[in-house]
Amino acid sequence: MSGWAFTAFVIDVFARKIVGWKVASEMTTHLVDTAIVNVIDLRKRSGVDDLSLLVHHSDAGWNPSS
């Protein structure tokens, strides 16, 4: 199989580590949403209830279709 693989990384900038990721064959909103929701669920299971200070940034990067 050949083609493109797109990855959405969720980074904890304070801890300086990747805390979640998701890979798909298409760059879609669902790809990013899934990565973020997985990390939020993980944090909630760890006892973190207050996500009010959560900041996010999206960088689509290079687009192979352009």
C-alpha distance (Angstrom), angle and dihedral (degrees) to the residues before:
residue distance angle dihedral
M1 . . .
S2 3.78 . .
G3 3.78 136.6 .
W4 3.75 140.0 84.2
A5 3.80 127.9 -35.2
F6 3.79 118.0 -159.0
T7 3.79 121.5 -159.3
A8 3.79 129.8 -163.9
F9 3.81 113.0 -158.1
V10 3.78 124.8 -165.6
I11 3.79 110.2 -155.1
D12 3.79 127.8 -164.9
V13 3.80 96.9 -145.8
F14 3.81 93.5 -169.2
A15 3.82 92.5 53.7
R16 3.83 90.5 36.1
K17 3.80 94.5 -133.9
I18 3.79 141.8 108.1
V19 3.79 107.7 -103.8
G20 3.80 98.4 178.7
W21 3.77 143.9 5.5
K22 3.78 143.7 175.7
V23 3.81 131.4 -163.6
A24 3.81 126.7 -155.5
S25 3.78 139.9 162.2
E26 3.82 91.6 -119.3
M27 3.80 131.9 47.6
T28 3.80 102.2 -124.1
T29 3.77 138.8 149.5
H30 3.80 87.6 -109.5
L31 3.81 90.2 61.3
V32 3.80 92.1 57.0
D33 3.80 95.0 38.5
T34 3.80 91.6 53.3
A35 3.81 92.9 51.7
I36 3.81 92.2 49.0
V37 3.81 95.3 44.4
N38 3.82 90.8 49.6
V39 3.81 90.9 55.0
I40 3.81 93.0 45.4
D41 3.81 90.0 51.5
L42 3.81 90.2 48.4
R43 3.81 91.6 50.9
K44 3.81 92.0 48.0
R45 3.82 90.8 51.1
S46 3.83 86.7 51.5
G47 3.80 90.4 56.5
V48 3.81 99.8 -98.9
D49 3.80 106.2 137.4
D50 3.81 101.8 159.4
L51 3.79 111.4 76.7
S52 3.81 94.1 158.2
L53 3.81 92.4 113.7
L54 3.80 93.0 52.3
V55 3.80 111.7 130.4
H56 3.78 123.6 -170.9
H57 3.78 136.7 -168.4
S58 3.77 129.9 -174.9
D59 3.77 124.5 -154.0
A60 3.79 111.9 -179.3
G61 3.79 90.4 -170.1
W62 3.76 120.8 -170.7
N63 3.79 116.5 3.4
P64 3.86 112.1 -148.1
S65 3.82 91.8 -160.0
S66 3.82 93.9 61.0
